[in-house]
Amino acid sequence: MRILLVTLSEYLPFALTQVLNQDLDYCAIVVDEPEVAKKILANVPQLRDKIYPFYELKECIQNFHYDFLLCVYPSWNELSKKFKKLGLPKNKLVDLTMIHTPDNFLLERAMRYFDEHAAEFEMFATGASRIQFGLDTTKFKRKLFNFGNTSEDLYYNYQVARHVLSQTGGGEK
């Protein structure tokens, strides 16, 4: 699988080591500060030579063969408009813009904690920010674990619920 990566130079080490595998087949890495990115990748010549500046994004999208464009970039709205304007097919875009946010790591930590202490909880809640900030777990007679997250993503709420139910034997004790 060939990847066209679009990110900020400051996120490059995180993207390559914590999010992606640097052994993926990258056709290009488009960044805001190419010289900084090249210094970061000084010991990785196979990637260092694939660094391009943002002003060459159009050429990279149009001229490189890639299966997916992976975006690890905080200002998604402005960049998504640019991708559309440049004619990037929607089925080639993988948005990893929120991967660097603390909420993703808090959810992972919550899942790990729940896995270790599942027997202590009788109920769980999942949902968006209203659940995250609106439920006072101390007001319930039964012990409740709150998986509420600022994300409005129903798919991941379903995955959390599915995981919890698999840990607790389908909800039966």
VEXKOL-768912 format. One record per atom (N, C-alpha, C): residue in one letter; atom name; x, y, z; residue number from 1. Coordinates in Angstrom, 1 decimal. Layout:
! VEXKOL-768912
  r   a       x       y       z    k
  A  CA       X       Y       Z  NUM
...
//
This chain:
! VEXKOL-768912
  r   a       x       y       z    k
  M   N     0.8    -1.2     0.0    1
  M  CA     0.0     0.0     0.0    1
  M   C     0.9     1.2     0.0    1
  R   N     0.6     2.1    -0.9    2
  R  CA     1.4     3.4    -1.0    2
  R   C     0.7     4.5    -0.4    2
  I   N     1.4     5.3     0.4    3
  I  CA     0.8     6.4     1.2    3
  I   C     1.4     7.7     0.8    3
  L   N     0.5     8.7     0.7    4
  L  CA     0.8    10.1     0.6    4
  L   C     0.5    10.7     1.9    4
  L   N     1.5    11.1     2.7    5
  L  CA     1.3    11.7     4.1    5
  L   C     1.3    13.2     4.0    5
  V   N     0.3    13.8     4.6    6
  V  CA     0.2    15.3     4.8    6
  V   C     0.2    15.6     6.3    6
  T   N     1.1    16.3     6.7    7
  T  CA     1.2    16.7     8.2    7
  T   C     2.0    17.9     8.4    7
  L   N     2.0    18.4     9.6    8
  L  CA     2.9    19.4    10.0    8
  L   C     4.3    18.8    10.4    8
  S   N     5.3    19.5    10.2    9
  S  CA     6.7    19.0    10.6    9
  S   C     6.7    18.7    12.0    9
  E   N     6.1    19.5    12.9   10
  E  CA     6.2    19.2    14.3   10
  E   C     5.4    17.9    14.7   10
  Y   N     4.5    17.4    13.9   11
  Y  CA     3.8    16.2    14.1   11
  Y   C     4.4    15.0    13.4   11
  L   N     5.4    15.2    12.6   12
  L  CA     6.0    14.1    11.8   12
  L   C     6.6    13.0    12.7   12
  P   N     7.4    13.3    13.7   13
  P  CA     7.9    12.1    14.6   13
  P   C     6.7    11.4    15.2   13
  F   N     5.7    12.1    15.7   14
  F  CA     4.6    11.4    16.3   14
  F   C     3.8    10.6    15.3   14
  A   N     3.6    11.2    14.1   15
  A  CA     2.9    10.5    13.1   15
  A   C     3.6     9.2    12.6   15
  L   N     4.9     9.2    12.5   16
  L  CA     5.6     8.1    12.0   16
  L   C     5.9     7.0    13.0   16
  T   N     5.9     7.4    14.3   17
  T  CA     6.3     6.4    15.3   17
  T   C     5.1     6.0    16.1   17
  Q   N     4.1     6.9    16.4   18
  Q  CA     3.0     6.6    17.3   18
  Q   C     1.7     6.3    16.5   18
  V   N     1.6     6.8    15.3   19
  V  CA     0.4     6.6    14.5   19
  V   C     0.6     5.6    13.4   19
  L   N     1.6     5.9    12.6   20
  L  CA     1.9     5.1    11.4   20
  L   C     3.1     4.3    11.6   20
  N   N     3.4     3.4    10.6   21
  N  CA     4.6     2.6    10.6   21
  N   C     5.5     3.2     9.5   21
  Q   N     6.7     3.6    10.0   22
  Q  CA     7.6     4.2     9.0   22
  Q   C     8.0     3.3     7.9   22
  D   N     7.7     2.0     8.0   23
  D  CA     8.1     1.0     7.0   23
  D   C     7.0     1.0     5.9   23
  L   N     5.9     1.7     6.1   24
  L  CA     4.9     1.8     5.0   24
  L   C     5.6     2.3     3.7   24
  D   N     5.0     2.1     2.6   25
  D  CA     5.6     2.6     1.3   25
  D   C     5.0     4.0     1.1   25
  Y   N     5.8     5.0     1.5   26
  Y  CA     5.4     6.4     1.3   26
  Y   C     5.9     6.9    -0.1   26
  C   N     5.0     7.4    -0.9   27
  C  CA     5.4     8.0    -2.1   27
  C   C     5.9     9.5    -1.9   27
  A   N     5.3    10.2    -0.9   28
  A  CA     5.6    11.5    -0.6   28
  A   C     5.1    11.9     0.8   28
  I   N     5.8    12.8     1.5   29
  I  CA     5.4    13.3     2.8   29
  I   C     5.4    14.9     2.6   29
  V   N     4.2    15.4     2.7   30
  V  CA     4.0    16.9     2.4   30
  V   C     3.9    17.5     3.8   30
  V   N     4.8    18.5     4.0   31
  V  CA     4.9    19.2     5.3   31
  V   C     5.0    20.7     5.1   31
  D   N     4.8    21.4     6.3   32
  D  CA     4.9    22.9     6.2   32
  D   C     6.3    23.4     6.2   32
  E   N     7.2    22.7     6.8   33
  E  CA     8.6    23.1     6.9   33
  E   C     9.5    21.9     6.4   33
  P   N     9.8    21.8     5.1   34
  P  CA    10.6    20.7     4.6   34
  P   C    12.0    20.5     5.2   34
  E   N    12.7    21.6     5.5   35
  E  CA    14.0    21.5     6.0   35
  E   C    14.0    21.0     7.4   35
  V   N    13.0    21.4     8.2   36
  V  CA    12.9    20.8     9.6   36
  V   C    12.6    19.4     9.5   36
  A   N    11.7    19.0     8.6   37
  A  CA    11.3    17.6     8.4   37
  A   C    12.5    16.7     8.0   37
  K   N    13.3    17.3     7.1   38
  K  CA    14.5    16.6     6.6   38
  K   C    15.5    16.3     7.8   38
  K   N    15.6    17.3     8.6   39
  K  CA    16.5    17.2     9.8   39
  K   C    16.0    16.1    10.7   39
  I   N    14.6    16.1    10.9   40
  I  CA    14.0    15.1    11.8   40
  I   C    14.3    13.7    11.2   40
  L   N    14.3    13.6     9.9   41
  L  CA    14.5    12.3     9.2   41
  L   C    15.9    12.1     8.7   41
  A   N    16.9    12.8     9.4   42
  A  CA    18.3    12.7     9.0   42
  A   C    18.8    11.2     8.9   42
  N   N    18.3    10.4     9.8   43
  N  CA    18.8     9.0     9.9   43
  N   C    17.9     8.1     9.1   43
  V   N    16.9     8.6     8.4   44
  V  CA    16.0     7.8     7.6   44
  V   C    16.0     8.3     6.2   44
  P   N    17.1     8.0     5.4   45
  P  CA    17.2     8.6     4.1   45
  P   C    16.1     8.2     3.1   45
  Q   N    15.5     7.0     3.3   46
  Q  CA    14.5     6.6     2.4   46
  Q   C    13.2     7.4     2.5   46
  L   N    13.0     8.0     3.7   47
  L  CA    11.9     9.0     3.9   47
  L   C    12.3    10.4     3.7   47
  R   N    13.5    10.7     4.1   48
  R  CA    14.0    12.1     4.0   48
  R   C    13.9    12.6     2.6   48
  D   N    14.2    11.7     1.6   49
  D  CA    14.2    12.1     0.2   49
  D   C    12.8    12.3    -0.4   49
  K   N    11.8    12.0     0.4   50
  K  CA    10.4    12.0    -0.1   50
  K   C     9.6    13.2     0.5   50
  I   N    10.3    14.2     1.1   51
  I  CA     9.7    15.3     1.7   51
  I   C     9.4    16.4     0.7   51
  Y   N     8.2    17.0     0.7   52
  Y  CA     7.8    18.0    -0.2   52
  Y   C     7.1    19.1     0.6   52
  P   N     7.2    20.4     0.2   53
  P  CA     6.5    21.5     0.9   53
  P   C     5.0    21.5     0.5   53
  F   N     4.3    22.2     1.4   54
  F  CA     2.8    22.3     1.2   54
  F   C     2.5    22.9    -0.2   54
  Y   N     3.3    23.9    -0.6   55
  Y  CA     3.0    24.5    -1.9   55
  Y   C     3.1    23.5    -3.1   55
  E   N     3.6    22.3    -2.9   56
  E  CA     3.6    21.3    -3.9   56
  E   C     2.6    20.2    -3.7   56
  L   N     1.6    20.5    -2.8   57
  L  CA     0.6    19.5    -2.5   57
  L   C    -0.2    19.1    -3.8   57
  K   N    -0.6    20.1    -4.6   58
  K  CA    -1.3    19.8    -5.8   58
  K   C    -0.6    18.9    -6.7   58
  E   N     0.7    19.1    -6.9   59
  E  CA     1.5    18.3    -7.8   59
  E   C     1.7    16.9    -7.2   59
  C   N     1.8    16.8    -5.9   60
  C  CA     1.9    15.4    -5.3   60
  C   C     0.6    14.6    -5.4   60
  I   N    -0.5    15.3    -5.2   61
  I  CA    -1.8    14.6    -5.4   61
  I   C    -2.0    14.2    -6.9   61
  Q   N    -1.6    15.0    -7.8   62
  Q  CA    -1.9    14.7    -9.2   62
  Q   C    -0.8    13.8    -9.8   62
  N   N     0.4    13.8    -9.4   63
  N  CA     1.5    13.1   -10.1   63
  N   C     2.0    11.8    -9.4   63
  F   N     1.7    11.6    -8.1   64
  F  CA     2.1    10.4    -7.5   64
  F   C     1.1     9.3    -7.5   64
  H   N     1.5     8.1    -7.6   65
  H  CA     0.6     7.0    -7.4   65
  H   C     0.5     6.6    -5.9   65
  Y   N    -0.7     6.6    -5.3   66
  Y  CA    -0.8     6.3    -3.9   66
  Y   C    -2.2     5.7    -3.7   66
  D   N    -2.3     4.8    -2.7   67
  D  CA    -3.6     4.2    -2.4   67
  D   C    -4.4     5.1    -1.5   67
  F   N    -3.7     5.8    -0.6   68
  F  CA    -4.4     6.6     0.4   68
  F   C    -3.6     7.8     0.7   68
  L   N    -4.3     9.0     0.9   69
  L  CA    -3.6    10.2     1.4   69
  L   C    -4.0    10.2     2.9   69
  L   N    -3.0    10.1     3.8   70
  L  CA    -3.2    10.1     5.2   70
  L   C    -2.9    11.5     5.7   70
  C   N    -3.9    12.1     6.4   71
  C  CA    -3.7    13.5     6.9   71
  C   C    -3.7    13.5     8.4   71
  V   N    -2.5    14.0     8.9   72
  V  CA    -2.3    14.2    10.4   72
  V   C    -2.1    15.7    10.5   72
  Y   N    -3.2    16.4    10.7   73
  Y  CA    -3.1    17.9    10.6   73
  Y   C    -4.2    18.5    11.4   73
  P   N    -3.9    19.5    12.2   74
  P  CA    -4.9    20.0    13.2   74
  P   C    -6.0    20.9    12.6   74
  S   N    -5.8    21.6    11.5   75
  S  CA    -6.8    22.5    10.9   75
  S   C    -7.5    21.8     9.7   75
  W   N    -8.4    20.8    10.1   76
  W  CA    -9.0    20.0     9.1   76
  W   C    -9.9    20.8     8.1   76
  N   N   -10.7    21.7     8.6   77
  N  CA   -11.6    22.4     7.7   77
  N   C   -10.9    23.1     6.5   77
  E   N    -9.9    23.8     6.8   78
  E  CA    -9.2    24.5     5.7   78
  E   C    -8.5    23.5     4.8   78
  L   N    -8.0    22.4     5.3   79
  L  CA    -7.3    21.5     4.5   79
  L   C    -8.3    20.6     3.7   79
  S   N    -9.4    20.2     4.3   80
  S  CA   -10.4    19.4     3.5   80
  S   C   -10.9    20.2     2.3   80
  K   N   -11.1    21.5     2.5   81
  K  CA   -11.5    22.3     1.3   81
  K   C   -10.5    22.3     0.2   81
  K   N    -9.2    22.3     0.6   82
  K  CA    -8.1    22.3    -0.4   82
  K   C    -8.1    21.0    -1.1   82
  F   N    -8.2    19.9    -0.3   83
  F  CA    -8.2    18.5    -1.0   83
  F   C    -9.3    18.4    -2.0   83
  K   N   -10.5    18.9    -1.7   84
  K  CA   -11.7    18.9    -2.6   84
  K   C   -11.4    19.7    -3.8   84
  K   N   -10.8    20.9    -3.6   85
  K  CA   -10.5    21.8    -4.7   85
  K   C    -9.4    21.2    -5.6   85
  L   N    -8.5    20.4    -5.1   86
  L  CA    -7.4    19.8    -5.8   86
  L   C    -7.9    18.5    -6.5   86
  G   N    -9.1    18.1    -6.3   87
  G  CA    -9.7    16.9    -6.9   87
  G   C    -9.3    15.6    -6.3   87
  L   N    -9.0    15.6    -5.0   88
  L  CA    -8.6    14.3    -4.4   88
  L   C    -9.9    13.5    -4.2   88
  P   N    -9.9    12.2    -4.7   89
  P  CA   -11.1    11.4    -4.5   89
  P   C   -11.3    11.1    -3.0   89
  K   N   -12.6    11.2    -2.6   90
  K  CA   -12.9    11.0    -1.2   90
  K   C   -12.5     9.6    -0.7   90
  N   N   -12.5     8.6    -1.6   91
  N  CA   -12.2     7.2    -1.1   91
  N   C   -10.7     7.0    -0.9   91
  K   N    -9.9     8.0    -1.2   92
  K  CA    -8.5     7.9    -1.0   92
  K   C    -8.0     8.7     0.3   92
  L   N    -8.9     9.4     0.9   93
  L  CA    -8.6    10.2     2.0   93
  L   C    -8.8     9.5     3.4   93
  V   N    -7.8     9.5     4.2   94
  V  CA    -7.9     9.0     5.6   94
  V   C    -7.6    10.1     6.5   94
  D   N    -8.5    10.6     7.2   95
  D  CA    -8.4    11.7     8.1   95
  D   C    -7.9    11.3     9.5   95
  L   N    -6.7    11.6     9.8   96
  L  CA    -6.2    11.3    11.2   96
  L   C    -6.0    12.6    12.0   96
  T   N    -6.8    13.6    11.7   97
  T  CA    -6.5    14.9    12.3   97
  T   C    -6.7    14.9    13.8   97
  M   N    -7.6    14.1    14.3   98
  M  CA    -7.9    14.1    15.7   98
  M   C    -7.0    13.1    16.5   98
  I   N    -6.1    12.4    15.8   99
  I  CA    -5.3    11.4    16.4   99
  I   C    -4.4    12.0    17.5   99
  H   N    -4.0    13.2    17.4  100
  H  CA    -3.0    13.8    18.3  100
  H   C    -3.7    14.4    19.5  100
  T   N    -5.0    14.4    19.6  101
  T  CA    -5.7    15.1    20.7  101
  T   C    -5.7    14.2    22.0  101
  P   N    -5.7    14.9    23.1  102
  P  CA    -5.6    14.1    24.4  102
  P   C    -6.8    13.2    24.6  102
  D   N    -8.0    13.6    24.0  103
  D  CA    -9.2    12.7    24.2  103
  D   C    -9.0    11.3    23.7  103
  N   N    -8.2    11.1    22.6  104
  N  CA    -8.0     9.8    22.1  104
  N   C    -7.2     8.9    23.1  104
  F   N    -6.2     9.5    23.8  105
  F  CA    -5.4     8.8    24.7  105
  F   C    -6.2     8.6    26.0  105
  L   N    -7.1     9.5    26.4  106
  L  CA    -7.9     9.4    27.6  106
  L   C    -8.8     8.2    27.4  106
  L   N    -9.4     8.0    26.2  107
  L  CA   -10.3     6.9    26.0  107
  L   C    -9.6     5.6    26.0  107
  E   N    -8.4     5.6    25.4  108
  E  CA    -7.6     4.4    25.5  108
  E   C    -7.2     4.0    26.9  108
  R   N    -6.9     5.0    27.7  109
  R  CA    -6.6     4.8    29.1  109
  R   C    -7.8     4.3    29.9  109
  A   N    -9.0     4.9    29.6  110
  A  CA   -10.2     4.5    30.2  110
  A   C   -10.6     3.0    29.8  110
  M   N   -10.3     2.6    28.6  111
  M  CA   -10.6     1.2    28.2  111
  M   C    -9.7     0.3    28.9  111
  R   N    -8.4     0.6    29.1  112
  R  CA    -7.5    -0.2    29.8  112
  R   C    -7.9    -0.3    31.2  112
  Y   N    -8.3     0.8    31.9  113
  Y  CA    -8.7     0.7    33.3  113
  Y   C    -9.9    -0.1    33.4  113
  F   N   -10.9     0.0    32.5  114
  F  CA   -12.1    -0.8    32.6  114
  F   C   -11.8    -2.3    32.5  114
  D   N   -10.9    -2.6    31.5  115
  D  CA   -10.5    -4.0    31.3  115
  D   C   -10.0    -4.6    32.6  115
  E   N    -9.2    -3.8    33.4  116
  E  CA    -8.6    -4.3    34.6  116
  E   C    -9.6    -4.3    35.8  116
  H   N   -10.7    -3.5    35.7  117
  H  CA   -11.6    -3.4    36.8  117
  H   C   -13.1    -3.7    36.4  117
  A   N   -13.3    -4.4    35.4  118
  A  CA   -14.7    -4.6    34.9  118
  A   C   -15.6    -5.1    35.9  118
  A   N   -15.1    -6.0    36.7  119
  A  CA   -16.0    -6.7    37.7  119
  A   C   -16.5    -5.7    38.8  119
  E   N   -15.9    -4.5    38.9  120
  E  CA   -16.3    -3.5    39.9  120
  E   C   -17.5    -2.7    39.5  120
  F   N   -17.9    -2.7    38.2  121
  F  CA   -18.9    -1.9    37.6  121
  F   C   -20.1    -2.7    37.2  121
  E   N   -21.3    -2.1    37.5  122
  E  CA   -22.6    -2.7    37.2  122
  E   C   -23.2    -2.1    35.9  122
  M   N   -22.8    -0.9    35.6  123
  M  CA   -23.4    -0.1    34.5  123
  M   C   -22.3     0.7    33.8  123
  F   N   -22.6     1.0    32.6  124
  F  CA   -21.6     1.9    31.8  124
  F   C   -22.4     2.8    31.0  124
  A   N   -21.8     4.0    30.6  125
  A  CA   -22.5     4.9    29.7  125
  A   C   -21.5     5.3    28.6  125
  T   N   -22.0     5.5    27.5  126
  T  CA   -21.2     5.9    26.4  126
  T   C   -21.9     7.0    25.6  126
  G   N   -21.2     7.8    24.9  127
  G  CA   -21.9     8.9    24.2  127
  G   C   -21.0    10.1    24.0  127
  A   N   -21.6    11.2    23.6  128
  A  CA   -20.9    12.4    23.3  128
  A   C   -20.6    13.2    24.6  128
  S   N   -20.3    14.5    24.3  129
  S  CA   -19.9    15.4    25.4  129
  S   C   -21.0    15.5    26.5  129
  R   N   -22.2    15.4    26.1  130
  R  CA   -23.3    15.6    27.1  130
  R   C   -23.2    14.4    28.1  130
  I   N   -22.8    13.3    27.7  131
  I  CA   -22.6    12.1    28.6  131
  I   C   -21.4    12.3    29.4  131
  Q   N   -20.3    12.7    28.7  132
  Q  CA   -19.0    12.9    29.3  132
  Q   C   -19.1    13.9    30.5  132
  F   N   -19.7    15.0    30.3  133
  F  CA   -19.7    16.1    31.3  133
  F   C   -21.0    16.1    32.1  133
  G   N   -22.1    15.5    31.6  134
  G  CA   -23.4    15.6    32.2  134
  G   C   -23.7    14.5    33.2  134
  L   N   -23.1    13.4    33.2  135
  L  CA   -23.4    12.4    34.1  135
  L   C   -22.5    12.5    35.4  135
  D   N   -23.2    12.5    36.5  136
  D  CA   -22.5    12.5    37.8  136
  D   C   -22.5    11.0    38.3  136
  T   N   -21.4    10.3    38.1  137
  T  CA   -21.4     8.9    38.5  137
  T   C   -21.7     8.6    39.9  137
  T   N   -21.5     9.6    40.8  138
  T  CA   -21.8     9.4    42.2  138
  T   C   -23.2     9.4    42.6  138
  K   N   -24.1     9.8    41.6  139
  K  CA   -25.6     9.9    41.9  139
  K   C   -26.3     8.6    41.6  139
  F   N   -25.6     7.6    41.1  140
  F  CA   -26.2     6.3    40.8  140
  F   C   -26.1     5.4    42.0  140
  K   N   -27.1     4.5    42.2  141
  K  CA   -27.0     3.5    43.2  141
  K   C   -26.1     2.4    42.9  141
  R   N   -26.0     2.1    41.6  142
  R  CA   -25.0     1.1    41.1  142
  R   C   -23.8     1.8    40.6  142
  K   N   -22.7     1.1    40.7  143
  K  CA   -21.4     1.7    40.2  143
  K   C   -21.4     1.8    38.7  143
  L   N   -21.2     3.0    38.2  144
  L  CA   -21.3     3.4    36.8  144
  L   C   -19.9     3.8    36.3  144
  F   N   -19.5     3.3    35.1  145
  F  CA   -18.3     3.7    34.4  145
  F   C   -18.7     4.6    33.2  145
  N   N   -18.2     5.8    33.2  146
  N  CA   -18.6     6.7    32.1  146
  N   C   -17.6     6.8    31.0  146
  F   N   -17.9     6.2    29.8  147
  F  CA   -17.1     6.3    28.7  147
  F   C   -17.4     7.5    27.8  147
  G   N   -18.2     8.4    28.2  148
  G  CA   -18.6     9.5    27.4  148
  G   C   -17.3    10.3    26.9  148
  N   N   -17.4    10.7    25.7  149
  N  CA   -16.3    11.4    25.0  149
  N   C   -16.8    12.5    24.2  149
  T   N   -15.9    13.5    24.0  150
  T  CA   -16.4    14.7    23.2  150
  T   C   -16.7    14.4    21.7  150
  S   N   -16.3    13.2    21.3  151
  S  CA   -16.6    12.8    19.9  151
  S   C   -18.1    12.5    19.8  151
  E   N   -18.6    12.8    18.6  152
  E  CA   -20.0    12.5    18.3  152
  E   C   -20.1    11.2    17.5  152
  D   N   -19.1    10.4    17.5  153
  D  CA   -19.0     9.3    16.6  153
  D   C   -19.7     8.1    17.1  153
  L   N   -20.8     7.7    16.5  154
  L  CA   -21.7     6.6    16.9  154
  L   C   -20.9     5.3    16.7  154
  Y   N   -20.1     5.2    15.7  155
  Y  CA   -19.4     3.9    15.4  155
  Y   C   -18.5     3.6    16.6  155
  Y   N   -17.7     4.6    17.1  156
  Y  CA   -16.8     4.3    18.2  156
  Y   C   -17.6     4.1    19.5  156
  N   N   -18.7     4.8    19.7  157
  N  CA   -19.5     4.5    20.9  157
  N   C   -20.0     3.1    20.8  157
  Y   N   -20.4     2.6    19.7  158
  Y  CA   -20.9     1.2    19.5  158
  Y   C   -19.7     0.3    19.8  158
  Q   N   -18.5     0.6    19.3  159
  Q  CA   -17.3    -0.3    19.6  159
  Q   C   -17.0    -0.4    21.1  159
  V   N   -17.1     0.8    21.8  160
  V  CA   -16.9     0.8    23.2  160
  V   C   -17.9    -0.1    23.9  160
  A   N   -19.2     0.1    23.6  161
  A  CA   -20.3    -0.8    24.2  161
  A   C   -20.0    -2.2    23.9  161
  R   N   -19.7    -2.6    22.7  162
  R  CA   -19.4    -3.9    22.3  162
  R   C   -18.3    -4.5    23.1  162
  H   N   -17.2    -3.8    23.3  163
  H  CA   -16.1    -4.2    24.1  163
  H   C   -16.5    -4.4    25.5  163
  V   N   -17.2    -3.5    26.1  164
  V  CA   -17.6    -3.6    27.5  164
  V   C   -18.5    -4.8    27.7  164
  L   N   -19.4    -5.0    26.8  165
  L  CA   -20.3    -6.2    26.9  165
  L   C   -19.6    -7.5    26.8  165
  S   N   -18.5    -7.5    25.9  166
  S  CA   -17.7    -8.7    25.8  166
  S   C   -16.9    -9.0    27.1  166
  Q   N   -16.5    -7.9    27.8  167
  Q  CA   -15.8    -8.1    29.0  167
  Q   C   -16.7    -8.6    30.2  167
  T   N   -17.9    -8.2    30.1  168
  T  CA   -18.8    -8.5    31.2  168
  T   C   -19.8    -9.7    30.9  168
  G   N   -19.5   -10.5    29.8  169
  G  CA   -20.3   -11.6    29.5  169
  G   C   -21.6   -11.2    28.9  169
  G   N   -21.7   -10.1    28.1  170
  G  CA   -22.9    -9.7    27.4  170
  G   C   -23.8    -8.9    28.4  170
  G   N   -23.3    -8.5    29.5  171
  G  CA   -24.1    -7.7    30.4  171
  G   C   -24.7    -8.5    31.5  171
  E   N   -24.5    -9.8    31.5  172
  E  CA   -25.1   -10.6    32.5  172
  E   C   -24.0   -10.9    33.6  172
  K   N   -24.4   -10.9    34.8  173
  K  CA   -23.4   -11.2    35.9  173
  K   C   -23.8   -12.4    36.6  173
//
